[in-house]
Amino acid sequence: MKRVLLYGATLALLGSNTGCEKSDAPSSPLTCSFQLLNEQGQEATVFSQGQNIVFRFQITNSTDQDIALANPPINTQEFLEVKQLTASGGKQSVGKPYAWVFCTFQGAVLIPAHQTLTLSIPWVEAPAFPMSAYFCGHAATTYLAKGQYRTSFTTPLTILHADQPEEVTKPQTFTKEFTVR
């Protein structure tokens, strides 16, 4: 708790302009990005059947100050849920790649100055694609079948300050549509 308060004191200097903006808004001190990666580590939206898909969400602190975020730092309700798009225009949930996320209690998640918090997990557990420590167990055990898919989540960030109320940023939505052939 002392560590959070110490870091929070320095955050008070940042003012109210701290927020998570999509990666195309470089003026914000926090930038977020969401990618789907193929087995070669390249961003992709088309995957071969039987190929693993790595989900990666990053929050980058571009300031000279450490930033403390409430734990969990993101809204976990829809985080990385994959839905298959049906021919009739509907969406059928096929699940999430993880069993749980943010399983240990911490008062805050610290992102040091000029560093990036990375949440990364493959759809199917594989030694070649280790998952971030924030994930607790895999849920998916088989590769995705051929089809069209979508994953979308909306999340604000809650920034903790030592001497003022916490700051909740404007929610951002991250959506990826992809194909398995």
VOLUM-43467 format. One record per atom (N, C-alpha, C, O): residue number from 1; x, z, y; atom name; chain. Coordinates in steps of 0.2 Angstrom, whole numbers, plus 5000, padded with zeros to 4 digits. Layout:
SITE  marmar     X     Z     Y  rovex  tidren
SITE     NUM     X     Z     Y     CA       A
...
REM end
This chain:
SITE  marmar     X     Z     Y  rovex  tidren
SITE       1  5004  5000  4994      N       A
SITE       1  5000  5000  5000     CA       A
SITE       1  5004  5000  5006      C       A
SITE       1  5003  4997  5011      O       A
SITE       2  5010  5004  5006      N       A
SITE       2  5014  5004  5012     CA       A
SITE       2  5017  4997  5013      C       A
SITE       2  5018  4995  5019      O       A
SITE       3  5019  4993  5008      N       A
SITE       3  5021  4987  5009     CA       A
SITE       3  5016  4982  5012      C       A
SITE       3  5018  4978  5016      O       A
SITE       4  5010  4983  5010      N       A
SITE       4  5005  4978  5013     CA       A
SITE       4  5004  4980  5020      C       A
SITE       4  5003  4976  5024      O       A
SITE       5  5004  4987  5022      N       A
SITE       5  5004  4989  5029     CA       A
SITE       5  5010  4986  5033      C       A
SITE       5  5009  4984  5039      O       A
SITE       6  5016  4987  5030      N       A
SITE       6  5021  4984  5034     CA       A
SITE       6  5021  4977  5035      C       A
SITE       6  5022  4974  5041      O       A
SITE       7  5019  4973  5030      N       A
SITE       7  5018  4966  5031     CA       A
SITE       7  5012  4964  5036      C       A
SITE       7  5013  4960  5040      O       A
SITE       8  5007  4968  5035      N       A
SITE       8  5001  4967  5039     CA       A
SITE       8  5003  4968  5047      C       A
SITE       8  5000  4965  5051      O       A
SITE       9  5007  4973  5048      N       A
SITE       9  5009  4974  5055     CA       A
SITE       9  5012  4968  5058      C       A
SITE       9  5011  4966  5064      O       A
SITE      10  5016  4964  5055      N       A
SITE      10  5019  4958  5057     CA       A
SITE      10  5014  4953  5058      C       A
SITE      10  5015  4948  5062      O       A
SITE      11  5009  4953  5054      N       A
SITE      11  5004  4948  5054     CA       A
SITE      11  5000  4948  5060      C       A
SITE      11  4997  4943  5062      O       A
SITE      12  4999  4954  5063      N       A
SITE      12  4995  4955  5069     CA       A
SITE      12  4997  4951  5074      C       A
SITE      12  4993  4949  5079      O       A
SITE      13  5004  4949  5074      N       A
SITE      13  5006  4945  5080     CA       A
SITE      13  5004  4937  5079      C       A
SITE      13  5004  4934  5084      O       A
SITE      14  5001  4936  5073      N       A
SITE      14  4999  4929  5072     CA       A
SITE      14  4993  4927  5076      C       A
SITE      14  4992  4921  5077      O       A
SITE      15  4989  4932  5077      N       A
SITE      15  4983  4930  5081     CA       A
SITE      15  4977  4927  5076      C       A
SITE      15  4978  4928  5070      O       A
SITE      16  4972  4924  5079      N       A
SITE      16  4967  4922  5075     CA       A
SITE      16  4968  4915  5073      C       A
SITE      16  4963  4912  5070      O       A
SITE      17  4973  4911  5074      N       A
SITE      17  4974  4904  5072     CA       A
SITE      17  4977  4904  5065      C       A
SITE      17  4978  4898  5063      O       A
SITE      18  4977  4909  5062      N       A
SITE      18  4980  4909  5055     CA       A
SITE      18  4974  4907  5050      C       A
SITE      18  4969  4910  5050      O       A
SITE      19  4975  4901  5047      N       A
SITE      19  4969  4899  5042     CA       A
SITE      19  4972  4894  5037      C       A
SITE      19  4978  4892  5038      O       A
SITE      20  4968  4893  5032      N       A
SITE      20  4970  4888  5027     CA       A
SITE      20  4967  4881  5029      C       A
SITE      20  4961  4881  5028      O       A
SITE      21  4971  4877  5030      N       A
SITE      21  4968  4870  5032     CA       A
SITE      21  4971  4865  5026      C       A
SITE      21  4976  4867  5023      O       A
SITE      22  4967  4860  5025      N       A
SITE      22  4970  4855  5020     CA       A
SITE      22  4976  4853  5022      C       A
SITE      22  4978  4853  5028      O       A
SITE      23  4980  4850  5018      N       A
SITE      23  4987  4848  5019     CA       A
SITE      23  4988  4843  5024      C       A
SITE      23  4994  4842  5026      O       A
SITE      24  4983  4840  5027      N       A
SITE      24  4983  4835  5032     CA       A
SITE      24  4983  4838  5039      C       A
SITE      24  4982  4834  5044      O       A
SITE      25  4983  4844  5039      N       A
SITE      25  4983  4848  5046     CA       A
SITE      25  4989  4852  5047      C       A
SITE      25  4989  4858  5046      O       A
SITE      26  4995  4849  5048      N       A
SITE      26  5001  4853  5049     CA       A
SITE      26  5001  4858  5054      C       A
SITE      26  5006  4862  5054      O       A
SITE      27  4997  4858  5059      N       A
SITE      27  4997  4863  5064     CA       A
SITE      27  4995  4870  5062      C       A
SITE      27  4997  4875  5065      O       A
SITE      28  4992  4871  5056      N       A
SITE      28  4990  4877  5054     CA       A
SITE      28  4996  4881  5050      C       A
SITE      28  5000  4878  5047      O       A
SITE      29  4997  4888  5051      N       A
SITE      29  5002  4891  5048     CA       A
SITE      29  5001  4892  5040      C       A
SITE      29  5006  4893  5037      O       A
SITE      30  4995  4891  5038      N       A
SITE      30  4994  4891  5030     CA       A
SITE      30  4991  4884  5029      C       A
SITE      30  4986  4882  5032      O       A
SITE      31  4994  4881  5024      N       A
SITE      31  4991  4874  5021     CA       A
SITE      31  4990  4875  5014      C       A
SITE      31  4993  4878  5010      O       A
SITE      32  4984  4872  5012      N       A
SITE      32  4982  4872  5005     CA       A
SITE      32  4982  4865  5002      C       A
SITE      32  4981  4860  5006      O       A
SITE      33  4984  4864  4996      N       A
SITE      33  4984  4858  4993     CA       A
SITE      33  4982  4859  4985      C       A
SITE      33  4983  4864  4982      O       A
SITE      34  4978  4854  4983      N       A
SITE      34  4976  4854  4976     CA       A
SITE      34  4977  4847  4973      C       A
SITE      34  4975  4842  4975      O       A
SITE      35  4981  4847  4967      N       A
SITE      35  4982  4841  4964     CA       A
SITE      35  4981  4842  4956      C       A
SITE      35  4981  4847  4953      O       A
SITE      36  4980  4836  4953      N       A
SITE      36  4980  4835  4946     CA       A
SITE      36  4986  4831  4944      C       A
SITE      36  4987  4826  4947      O       A
SITE      37  4990  4834  4940      N       A
SITE      37  4996  4831  4938     CA       A
SITE      37  4996  4828  4930      C       A
SITE      37  4993  4831  4926      O       A
SITE      38  4999  4823  4929      N       A
SITE      38  5000  4820  4922     CA       A
SITE      38  5006  4824  4919      C       A
SITE      38  5009  4828  4922      O       A
SITE      39  5007  4822  4913      N       A
SITE      39  5012  4825  4909     CA       A
SITE      39  5019  4824  4912      C       A
SITE      39  5024  4827  4910      O       A
SITE      40  5020  4819  4916      N       A
SITE      40  5026  4818  4919     CA       A
SITE      40  5027  4821  4926      C       A
SITE      40  5032  4821  4929      O       A
SITE      41  5022  4825  4928      N       A
SITE      41  5022  4829  4934     CA       A
SITE      41  5020  4825  4940      C       A
SITE      41  5021  4828  4945      O       A
SITE      42  5017  4820  4939      N       A
SITE      42  5015  4815  4945     CA       A
SITE      42  5008  4816  4946      C       A
SITE      42  5004  4817  4941      O       A
SITE      43  5006  4816  4952      N       A
SITE      43  4999  4817  4954     CA       A
SITE      43  4995  4810  4951      C       A
SITE      43  4998  4805  4952      O       A
SITE      44  4989  4812  4948      N       A
SITE      44  4986  4806  4945     CA       A
SITE      44  4978  4808  4945      C       A
SITE      44  4976  4813  4946      O       A
SITE      45  4974  4802  4944      N       A
SITE      45  4967  4803  4943     CA       A
SITE      45  4965  4799  4937      C       A
SITE      45  4959  4799  4936      O       A
SITE      46  4969  4796  4934      N       A
SITE      46  4967  4792  4928     CA       A
SITE      46  4972  4795  4922      C       A
SITE      46  4978  4795  4923      O       A
SITE      47  4969  4797  4917      N       A
SITE      47  4973  4800  4911     CA       A
SITE      47  4971  4797  4905      C       A
SITE      47  4965  4795  4904      O       A
SITE      48  4976  4797  4900      N       A
SITE      48  4974  4794  4893     CA       A
SITE      48  4971  4799  4889      C       A
SITE      48  4973  4805  4890      O       A
SITE      49  4967  4797  4885      N       A
SITE      49  4964  4802  4880     CA       A
SITE      49  4970  4806  4876      C       A
SITE      49  4974  4802  4873      O       A
SITE      50  4969  4812  4875      N       A
SITE      50  4975  4816  4872     CA       A
SITE      50  4980  4818  4876      C       A
SITE      50  4985  4821  4874      O       A
SITE      51  4980  4816  4883      N       A
SITE      51  4985  4818  4888     CA       A
SITE      51  4983  4824  4891      C       A
SITE      51  4977  4825  4893      O       A
SITE      52  4988  4829  4892      N       A
SITE      52  4986  4835  4895     CA       A
SITE      52  4986  4834  4903      C       A
SITE      52  4989  4829  4906      O       A
SITE      53  4982  4838  4906      N       A
SITE      53  4981  4838  4914     CA       A
SITE      53  4983  4844  4916      C       A
SITE      53  4980  4850  4914      O       A
SITE      54  4987  4844  4921      N       A
SITE      54  4989  4850  4924     CA       A
SITE      54  4986  4851  4931      C       A
SITE      54  4986  4847  4935      O       A
SITE      55  4982  4857  4932      N       A
SITE      55  4979  4858  4938     CA       A
SITE      55  4984  4863  4942      C       A
SITE      55  4986  4868  4940      O       A
SITE      56  4985  4861  4949      N       A
SITE      56  4989  4864  4953     CA       A
SITE      56  4986  4865  4960      C       A
SITE      56  4984  4861  4963      O       A
SITE      57  4986  4872  4962      N       A
SITE      57  4983  4873  4969     CA       A
SITE      57  4989  4877  4972      C       A
SITE      57  4991  4882  4969      O       A
SITE      58  4990  4875  4978      N       A
SITE      58  4996  4879  4982     CA       A
SITE      58  4993  4881  4989      C       A
SITE      58  4990  4877  4992      O       A
SITE      59  4996  4887  4991      N       A
SITE      59  4995  4889  4998     CA       A
SITE      59  5002  4890  5001      C       A
SITE      59  5006  4894  4998      O       A
SITE      60  5004  4887  5006      N       A
SITE      60  5010  4887  5009     CA       A
SITE      60  5010  4890  5016      C       A
SITE      60  5006  4889  5020      O       A
SITE      61  5014  4895  5017      N       A
SITE      61  5015  4899  5023     CA       A
SITE      61  5021  4896  5027      C       A
SITE      61  5027  4896  5025      O       A
SITE      62  5019  4892  5032      N       A
SITE      62  5024  4889  5036     CA       A
SITE      62  5026  4893  5042      C       A
SITE      62  5030  4891  5047      O       A
SITE      63  5025  4900  5042      N       A
SITE      63  5027  4904  5048     CA       A
SITE      63  5033  4907  5046      C       A
SITE      63  5036  4907  5041      O       A
SITE      64  5036  4911  5051      N       A
SITE      64  5042  4915  5051     CA       A
SITE      64  5040  4922  5048      C       A
SITE      64  5044  4927  5048      O       A
SITE      65  5034  4923  5047      N       A
SITE      65  5031  4930  5045     CA       A
SITE      65  5028  4930  5038      C       A
SITE      65  5026  4925  5036      O       A
SITE      66  5029  4935  5034      N       A
SITE      66  5026  4936  5028     CA       A
SITE      66  5018  4936  5029      C       A
SITE      66  5016  4939  5034      O       A
SITE      67  5014  4934  5025      N       A
SITE      67  5007  4934  5025     CA       A
SITE      67  5004  4937  5019      C       A
SITE      67  5006  4935  5013      O       A
SITE      68  5000  4942  5020      N       A
SITE      68  4997  4946  5014     CA       A
SITE      68  4989  4943  5014      C       A
SITE      68  4986  4944  5019      O       A
SITE      69  4987  4941  5008      N       A
SITE      69  4981  4939  5007     CA       A
SITE      69  4977  4944  5002      C       A
SITE      69  4980  4947  4998      O       A
SITE      70  4971  4945  5003      N       A
SITE      70  4967  4949  4998     CA       A
SITE      70  4967  4947  4991      C       A
SITE      70  4968  4941  4990      O       A
SITE      71  4967  4951  4986      N       A
SITE      71  4968  4949  4979     CA       A
SITE      71  4961  4949  4976      C       A
SITE      71  4957  4955  4977      O       A
SITE      72  4958  4944  4973      N       A
SITE      72  4961  4938  4973     CA       A
SITE      72  4961  4934  4979      C       A
SITE      72  4956  4935  4983      O       A
SITE      73  4966  4929  4980      N       A
SITE      73  4966  4926  4987     CA       A
SITE      73  4961  4920  4987      C       A
SITE      73  4960  4918  4993      O       A
SITE      74  4958  4918  4982      N       A
SITE      74  4953  4912  4982     CA       A
SITE      74  4947  4915  4978      C       A
SITE      74  4947  4920  4975      O       A
SITE      75  4942  4911  4980      N       A
SITE      75  4935  4912  4976     CA       A
SITE      75  4936  4910  4969      C       A
SITE      75  4937  4904  4968      O       A
SITE      76  4935  4914  4964      N       A
SITE      76  4937  4912  4957     CA       A
SITE      76  4930  4910  4954      C       A
SITE      76  4931  4907  4948      O       A
SITE      77  4925  4910  4957      N       A
SITE      77  4918  4908  4953     CA       A
SITE      77  4918  4901  4951      C       A
SITE      77  4917  4900  4945      O       A
SITE      78  4920  4896  4955      N       A
SITE      78  4920  4889  4953     CA       A
SITE      78  4928  4886  4952      C       A
SITE      78  4928  4880  4951      O       A
SITE      79  4933  4891  4953      N       A
SITE      79  4939  4888  4953     CA       A
SITE      79  4941  4885  4947      C       A
SITE      79  4941  4888  4941      O       A
SITE      80  4943  4878  4947      N       A
SITE      80  4945  4874  4942     CA       A
SITE      80  4940  4872  4937      C       A
SITE      80  4942  4870  4931      O       A
SITE      81  4934  4874  4938      N       A
SITE      81  4928  4872  4933     CA       A
SITE      81  4928  4864  4933      C       A
SITE      81  4928  4861  4938      O       A
SITE      82  4928  4862  4927      N       A
SITE      82  4928  4854  4926     CA       A
SITE      82  4921  4852  4923      C       A
SITE      82  4918  4856  4919      O       A
SITE      83  4918  4847  4927      N       A
SITE      83  4911  4845  4925     CA       A
SITE      83  4912  4837  4923      C       A
SITE      83  4915  4834  4926      O       A
SITE      84  4909  4836  4917      N       A
SITE      84  4908  4828  4916     CA       A
SITE      84  4903  4825  4919      C       A
SITE      84  4897  4828  4919      O       A
SITE      85  4904  4819  4922      N       A
SITE      85  4899  4816  4926     CA       A
SITE      85  4895  4812  4920      C       A
SITE      85  4898  4808  4916      O       A
SITE      86  4888  4812  4920      N       A
SITE      86  4884  4809  4915     CA       A
SITE      86  4882  4802  4918      C       A
SITE      86  4882  4801  4924      O       A
SITE      87  4880  4797  4914      N       A
SITE      87  4877  4791  4916     CA       A
SITE      87  4871  4791  4920      C       A
SITE      87  4870  4787  4925      O       A
SITE      88  4867  4797  4920      N       A
SITE      88  4861  4797  4924     CA       A
SITE      88  4863  4801  4931      C       A
SITE      88  4858  4802  4935      O       A
SITE      89  4869  4802  4932      N       A
SITE      89  4871  4805  4938     CA       A
SITE      89  4872  4812  4938      C       A
SITE      89  4873  4815  4944      O       A
SITE      90  4871  4816  4933      N       A
SITE      90  4871  4823  4932     CA       A
SITE      90  4878  4825  4931      C       A
SITE      90  4883  4821  4930      O       A
SITE      91  4879  4832  4930      N       A
SITE      91  4885  4835  4929     CA       A
SITE      91  4885  4840  4924      C       A
SITE      91  4880  4844  4924      O       A
SITE      92  4889  4839  4918      N       A
SITE      92  4888  4844  4913     CA       A
SITE      92  4895  4848  4913      C       A
SITE      92  4900  4845  4912      O       A
SITE      93  4895  4855  4913      N       A
SITE      93  4901  4859  4913     CA       A
SITE      93  4904  4858  4907      C       A
SITE      93  4901  4859  4901      O       A
SITE      94  4911  4857  4907      N       A
SITE      94  4915  4857  4900     CA       A
SITE      94  4919  4864  4901      C       A
SITE      94  4923  4865  4896      O       A
SITE      95  4919  4867  4906      N       A
SITE      95  4923  4874  4906     CA       A
SITE      95  4928  4874  4911      C       A
SITE      95  4929  4869  4915      O       A
SITE      96  4933  4879  4910      N       A
SITE      96  4939  4880  4914     CA       A
SITE      96  4945  4880  4910      C       A
SITE      96  4944  4882  4904      O       A
SITE      97  4951  4879  4912      N       A
SITE      97  4956  4879  4908     CA       A
SITE      97  4959  4886  4906      C       A
SITE      97  4962  4887  4901      O       A
SITE      98  4956  4891  4910      N       A
SITE      98  4959  4898  4909     CA       A
SITE      98  4953  4902  4906      C       A
SITE      98  4947  4901  4908      O       A
SITE      99  4955  4908  4903      N       A
SITE      99  4950  4913  4901     CA       A
SITE      99  4948  4918  4907      C       A
SITE      99  4943  4919  4908      O       A
SITE     100  4954  4920  4911      N       A
SITE     100  4953  4924  4916     CA       A
SITE     100  4958  4922  4921      C       A
SITE     100  4963  4919  4920      O       A
SITE     101  4957  4924  4927      N       A
SITE     101  4962  4923  4933     CA       A
SITE     101  4963  4930  4937      C       A
SITE     101  4958  4933  4938      O       A
SITE     102  4969  4931  4939      N       A
SITE     102  4970  4938  4943     CA       A
SITE     102  4968  4944  4939      C       A
SITE     102  4963  4948  4942      O       A
SITE     103  4971  4945  4934      N       A
SITE     103  4969  4950  4929     CA       A
SITE     103  4971  4957  4931      C       A
SITE     103  4969  4962  4929      O       A
SITE     104  4977  4957  4934      N       A
SITE     104  4980  4964  4936     CA       A
SITE     104  4978  4965  4943      C       A
SITE     104  4978  4961  4948      O       A
SITE     105  4976  4971  4945      N       A
SITE     105  4974  4973  4951     CA       A
SITE     105  4980  4974  4956      C       A
SITE     105  4985  4978  4954      O       A
SITE     106  4980  4971  4961      N       A
SITE     106  4985  4972  4967     CA       A
SITE     106  4981  4972  4973      C       A
SITE     106  4976  4969  4974      O       A
SITE     107  4983  4976  4978      N       A
SITE     107  4979  4976  4984     CA       A
SITE     107  4980  4970  4988      C       A
SITE     107  4975  4968  4992      O       A
SITE     108  4985  4966  4987      N       A
SITE     108  4986  4960  4991     CA       A
SITE     108  4991  4955  4987      C       A
SITE     108  4995  4957  4983      O       A
SITE     109  4991  4949  4989      N       A
SITE     109  4995  4944  4986     CA       A
SITE     109  4999  4942  4992      C       A
SITE     109  4997  4939  4997      O       A
SITE     110  5006  4943  4992      N       A
SITE     110  5011  4942  4997     CA       A
SITE     110  5013  4935  4997      C       A
SITE     110  5016  4933  4991      O       A
SITE     111  5013  4931  5002      N       A
SITE     111  5016  4924  5003     CA       A
SITE     111  5022  4925  5008      C       A
SITE     111  5020  4926  5014      O       A
SITE     112  5028  4926  5006      N       A
SITE     112  5034  4926  5011     CA       A
SITE     112  5034  4921  5015      C       A
SITE     112  5032  4915  5014      O       A
SITE     113  5037  4922  5021      N       A
SITE     113  5038  4917  5026     CA       A
SITE     113  5041  4910  5023      C       A
SITE     113  5046  4911  5019      O       A
SITE     114  5039  4905  5025      N       A
SITE     114  5041  4898  5023     CA       A
SITE     114  5041  4897  5015      C       A
SITE     114  5046  4894  5012      O       A
SITE     115  5037  4901  5012      N       A
SITE     115  5036  4900  5004     CA       A
SITE     115  5029  4898  5002      C       A
SITE     115  5025  4897  5006      O       A
SITE     116  5028  4896  4996      N       A
SITE     116  5022  4893  4993     CA       A
SITE     116  5020  4897  4987      C       A
SITE     116  5024  4899  4983      O       A
SITE     117  5014  4899  4987      N       A
SITE     117  5010  4902  4981     CA       A
SITE     117  5008  4896  4977      C       A
SITE     117  5004  4893  4980      O       A
SITE     118  5010  4896  4971      N       A
SITE     118  5007  4891  4967     CA       A
SITE     118  5003  4893  4961      C       A
SITE     118  5006  4898  4957      O       A
SITE     119  4997  4891  4960      N       A
SITE     119  4993  4892  4954     CA       A
SITE     119  4993  4886  4950      C       A
SITE     119  4990  4881  4952      O       A
SITE     120  4996  4886  4944      N       A
SITE     120  4997  4880  4940     CA       A
SITE     120  4995  4882  4933      C       A
SITE     120  4997  4887  4930      O       A
SITE     121  4991  4877  4930      N       A
SITE     121  4989  4878  4923     CA       A
SITE     121  4987  4872  4920      C       A
SITE     121  4983  4868  4923      O       A
SITE     122  4989  4870  4913      N       A
SITE     122  4987  4864  4910     CA       A
SITE     122  4980  4865  4907      C       A
SITE     122  4978  4871  4906      O       A
SITE     123  4977  4860  4906      N       A
SITE     123  4970  4860  4902     CA       A
SITE     123  4971  4863  4896      C       A
SITE     123  4967  4868  4894      O       A
SITE     124  4975  4861  4892      N       A
SITE     124  4977  4864  4885     CA       A
SITE     124  4984  4867  4885      C       A
SITE     124  4988  4864  4888      O       A
SITE     125  4984  4873  4882      N       A
SITE     125  4990  4877  4882     CA       A
SITE     125  4996  4873  4879      C       A
SITE     125  4995  4870  4874      O       A
SITE     126  5002  4873  4883      N       A
SITE     126  5007  4869  4880     CA       A
SITE     126  5014  4872  4883      C       A
SITE     126  5014  4873  4889      O       A
SITE     127  5019  4873  4879      N       A
SITE     127  5025  4876  4881     CA       A
SITE     127  5028  4872  4887      C       A
SITE     127  5032  4874  4891      O       A
SITE     128  5027  4865  4886      N       A
SITE     128  5030  4861  4892     CA       A
SITE     128  5027  4862  4898      C       A
SITE     128  5030  4860  4903      O       A
SITE     129  5021  4865  4899      N       A
SITE     129  5018  4866  4905     CA       A
SITE     129  5016  4873  4906      C       A
SITE     129  5010  4875  4905      O       A
SITE     130  5020  4877  4907      N       A
SITE     130  5019  4885  4908     CA       A
SITE     130  5014  4886  4913      C       A
SITE     130  5014  4883  4919      O       A
SITE     131  5009  4891  4912      N       A
SITE     131  5004  4892  4917     CA       A
SITE     131  5007  4898  4922      C       A
SITE     131  5011  4902  4920      O       A
SITE     132  5004  4898  4928      N       A
SITE     132  5006  4903  4932     CA       A
SITE     132  5005  4910  4930      C       A
SITE     132  5000  4911  4926      O       A
SITE     133  5008  4915  4932      N       A
SITE     133  5007  4922  4930     CA       A
SITE     133  5000  4925  4932      C       A
SITE     133  4998  4929  4929      O       A
SITE     134  4997  4921  4936      N       A
SITE     134  4990  4924  4939     CA       A
SITE     134  4985  4922  4933      C       A
SITE     134  4980  4926  4934      O       A
SITE     135  4986  4918  4929      N       A
SITE     135  4981  4916  4924     CA       A
SITE     135  4982  4920  4918      C       A
SITE     135  4988  4922  4916      O       A
SITE     136  4977  4923  4915      N       A
SITE     136  4977  4927  4909     CA       A
SITE     136  4973  4924  4903      C       A
SITE     136  4967  4925  4902      O       A
SITE     137  4977  4920  4899      N       A
SITE     137  4974  4917  4893     CA       A
SITE     137  4971  4910  4895      C       A
SITE     137  4969  4909  4900      O       A
SITE     138  4972  4906  4890      N       A
SITE     138  4969  4899  4890     CA       A
SITE     138  4962  4899  4887      C       A
SITE     138  4960  4903  4882      O       A
SITE     139  4957  4895  4890      N       A
SITE     139  4950  4894  4887     CA       A
SITE     139  4950  4888  4883      C       A
SITE     139  4947  4887  4878      O       A
SITE     140  4952  4882  4886      N       A
SITE     140  4952  4876  4883     CA       A
SITE     140  4957  4875  4877      C       A
SITE     140  4963  4877  4878      O       A
SITE     141  4954  4872  4872      N       A
SITE     141  4958  4872  4866     CA       A
SITE     141  4959  4864  4863      C       A
SITE     141  4963  4863  4859      O       A
SITE     142  4955  4860  4866      N       A
SITE     142  4955  4853  4865     CA       A
SITE     142  4956  4849  4871      C       A
SITE     142  4953  4851  4876      O       A
SITE     143  4959  4843  4870      N       A
SITE     143  4959  4838  4876     CA       A
SITE     143  4952  4836  4878      C       A
SITE     143  4948  4836  4874      O       A
SITE     144  4952  4834  4884      N       A
SITE     144  4945  4831  4887     CA       A
SITE     144  4944  4824  4883      C       A
SITE     144  4949  4820  4882      O       A
SITE     145  4938  4823  4882      N       A
SITE     145  4936  4817  4879     CA       A
SITE     145  4936  4811  4884      C       A
SITE     145  4936  4813  4890      O       A
SITE     146  4935  4805  4882      N       A
SITE     146  4935  4799  4887     CA       A
SITE     146  4928  4801  4891      C       A
SITE     146  4923  4803  4889      O       A
SITE     147  4929  4799  4898      N       A
SITE     147  4924  4800  4902     CA       A
SITE     147  4926  4801  4909      C       A
SITE     147  4932  4801  4911      O       A
SITE     148  4921  4802  4914      N       A
SITE     148  4922  4803  4921     CA       A
SITE     148  4921  4811  4922      C       A
SITE     148  4916  4814  4919      O       A
SITE     149  4926  4814  4926      N       A
SITE     149  4925  4821  4927     CA       A
SITE     149  4926  4823  4935      C       A
SITE     149  4928  4818  4939      O       A
SITE     150  4924  4829  4936      N       A
SITE     150  4925  4831  4943     CA       A
SITE     150  4926  4839  4943      C       A
SITE     150  4923  4842  4939      O       A
SITE     151  4931  4841  4947      N       A
SITE     151  4932  4848  4948     CA       A
SITE     151  4932  4849  4956      C       A
SITE     151  4935  4845  4960      O       A
SITE     152  4928  4854  4958      N       A
SITE     152  4927  4856  4965     CA       A
SITE     152  4926  4863  4966      C       A
SITE     152  4923  4866  4962      O       A
SITE     153  4929  4866  4971      N       A
SITE     153  4928  4873  4973     CA       A
SITE     153  4929  4874  4980      C       A
SITE     153  4933  4870  4983      O       A
SITE     154  4926  4879  4983      N       A
SITE     154  4926  4880  4990     CA       A
SITE     154  4929  4887  4990      C       A
SITE     154  4927  4892  4987      O       A
SITE     155  4934  4888  4995      N       A
SITE     155  4936  4895  4995     CA       A
SITE     155  4939  4896  5003      C       A
SITE     155  4942  4892  5006      O       A
SITE     156  4937  4902  5005      N       A
SITE     156  4940  4905  5011     CA       A
SITE     156  4947  4909  5009      C       A
SITE     156  4947  4910  5003      O       A
SITE     157  4951  4911  5014      N       A
SITE     157  4956  4915  5012     CA       A
SITE     157  4955  4922  5017      C       A
SITE     157  4952  4921  5022      O       A
SITE     158  4956  4927  5014      N       A
SITE     158  4956  4934  5018     CA       A
SITE     158  4963  4936  5019      C       A
SITE     158  4966  4938  5015      O       A
SITE     159  4964  4936  5025      N       A
SITE     159  4971  4938  5028     CA       A
SITE     159  4970  4946  5030      C       A
SITE     159  4966  4948  5033      O       A
SITE     160  4975  4950  5027      N       A
SITE     160  4975  4957  5028     CA       A
SITE     160  4980  4958  5034      C       A
SITE     160  4985  4956  5035      O       A
SITE     161  4977  4963  5039      N       A
SITE     161  4981  4965  5044     CA       A
SITE     161  4982  4973  5044      C       A
SITE     161  4977  4976  5042      O       A
SITE     162  4987  4975  5046      N       A
SITE     162  4988  4983  5046     CA       A
SITE     162  4984  4986  5052      C       A
SITE     162  4981  4992  5050      O       A
SITE     163  4984  4983  5057      N       A
SITE     163  4981  4987  5063     CA       A
SITE     163  4974  4984  5066      C       A
SITE     163  4972  4985  5072      O       A
SITE     164  4971  4979  5062      N       A
SITE     164  4965  4976  5064     CA       A
SITE     164  4961  4974  5058      C       A
SITE     164  4964  4974  5053      O       A
SITE     165  4955  4972  5059      N       A
SITE     165  4951  4970  5053     CA       A
SITE     165  4954  4964  5050      C       A
SITE     165  4957  4960  5053      O       A
SITE     166  4952  4964  5043      N       A
SITE     166  4954  4958  5040     CA       A
SITE     166  4951  4951  5043      C       A
SITE     166  4946  4952  5046      O       A
SITE     167  4954  4946  5041      N       A
SITE     167  4952  4940  5044     CA       A
SITE     167  4950  4935  5039      C       A
SITE     167  4955  4933  5034      O       A
SITE     168  4944  4932  5039      N       A
SITE     168  4942  4928  5034     CA       A
SITE     168  4942  4921  5037      C       A
SITE     168  4939  4919  5042      O       A
SITE     169  4946  4916  5034      N       A
SITE     169  4947  4909  5036     CA       A
SITE     169  4940  4905  5035      C       A
SITE     169  4936  4907  5030      O       A
SITE     170  4940  4900  5038      N       A
SITE     170  4934  4895  5037     CA       A
SITE     170  4935  4892  5030      C       A
SITE     170  4941  4890  5028      O       A
SITE     171  4930  4892  5026      N       A
SITE     171  4930  4890  5019     CA       A
SITE     171  4932  4882  5019      C       A
SITE     171  4930  4878  5023      O       A
SITE     172  4936  4881  5014      N       A
SITE     172  4938  4874  5013     CA       A
SITE     172  4936  4872  5006      C       A
SITE     172  4936  4876  5001      O       A
SITE     173  4934  4865  5005      N       A
SITE     173  4932  4863  4999     CA       A
SITE     173  4937  4858  4996      C       A
SITE     173  4940  4854  5000      O       A
SITE     174  4939  4859  4990      N       A
SITE     174  4944  4854  4987     CA       A
SITE     174  4941  4851  4981      C       A
SITE     174  4938  4855  4976      O       A
SITE     175  4941  4844  4980      N       A
SITE     175  4937  4841  4975     CA       A
SITE     175  4942  4835  4973      C       A
SITE     175  4945  4832  4976      O       A
SITE     176  4942  4835  4966      N       A
SITE     176  4945  4829  4963     CA       A
SITE     176  4941  4826  4957      C       A
SITE     176  4938  4830  4953      O       A
SITE     177  4940  4820  4958      N       A
SITE     177  4937  4816  4952     CA       A
SITE     177  4942  4812  4948      C       A
SITE     177  4947  4809  4951      O       A
SITE     178  4941  4812  4942      N       A
SITE     178  4946  4809  4938     CA       A
SITE     178  4943  4806  4931      C       A
SITE     178  4937  4808  4930      O       A
SITE     179  4947  4802  4928      N       A
SITE     179  4945  4798  4922     CA       A
SITE     179  4949  4799  4917      C       A
SITE     179  4955  4800  4917      O       A
SITE     180  4946  4800  4911      N       A
SITE     180  4950  4800  4904     CA       A
SITE     180  4948  4794  4901      C       A
SITE     180  4942  4793  4899      O       A
SITE     181  4953  4790  4899      N       A
SITE     181  4952  4783  4895     CA       A
SITE     181  4954  4784  4888      C       A
SITE     181  4954  4779  4885      O       A
REM end
